[in-house]
Amino acid sequence: MNFKQLIICIAVILLAISDLLSQTRQSSGGPDSLEIVINEDVRIIELTFDAVLPYSGFKRSLNKNLVGFTAAYYAQSNSKQYAHLGLLFSLYRIDELSNTILNGFDQFMDTTTSSAFMARFIYRQYAPFYYKGLEPFVEASVGPHVFYTSTNTIFLDAQGGSSFTFDESDLGLSYGVAVGSTIYVIENILGVVKFGFHGGTSTSFLVAERGLTTLYPIDSFITQVDRVGYFSINLGLEYTF
């Protein structure tokens, strides 16, 4: 399934769900279609599962799509303008390799992971209406990102134990814009879907193009340097209070 087909499938599913929920709400006194919404001091906690689709040089350097998670907090800044300000935190895994190593009398397992972490300030603007439980919005975000590689060592001898080290990291700046919609589920719980376009400064990161080729996993990673650029699809839930 390509990107276009995925978007069409998600849109059809959302419309079907919203139509079903709207029929349920009409029979139970819930929100009606195309109703004007004015809420005061609304706060939101959002958790989403993210599909990351790199493009341009970033795609060539990674040579794969990524998955990850985002947690965000929004506070309403102006009830009359339907605007929210907040913070989001995203974590994406690039590659992970493990190997059990025997060094003299010591036996241990090394697991090396290459990841990306992002923290952004975010602005969200809602439309002043919803249709069949769908409330569209646009948003923009900006903030730092860090690409890092870490190794977790677990000792397999009688005494056991473990250690954790950061191998490499690089800091940069990223930004993004997105369009999306929430969908009413039950009181205070909303589903959310959004599609984003993201860019950022040139950053170095480690990838394991050929898998495990050395005794120590960290030695199987190579360094790539490129500008950050990707599309994102976010699916998740919101809790409003």
Secondary structure, DSSP 4 states (H G I P E B T S, - for coil): --HHHHHHHHHHHHHHHHHHHHHHHHHHT-PPTTEE---SS-EEEEEEEEEEEE-HHHHHHH-S-EEEEEEEEEEEEETTTTEEEEEEEEEEEEEEEEEEEEETTEEEEEEEEEEEEEEEEEEEEE-SEEBTTEEEEEEEEEEEEEEEEEEEEEE-SSS--EEEEEEEEEEEEEEEEEEEEEEEEETTEEEEEEEEEEEEEEEEEEE-TT---SSSGGGG-EEEEEEEEEEEEEEEEEEE-
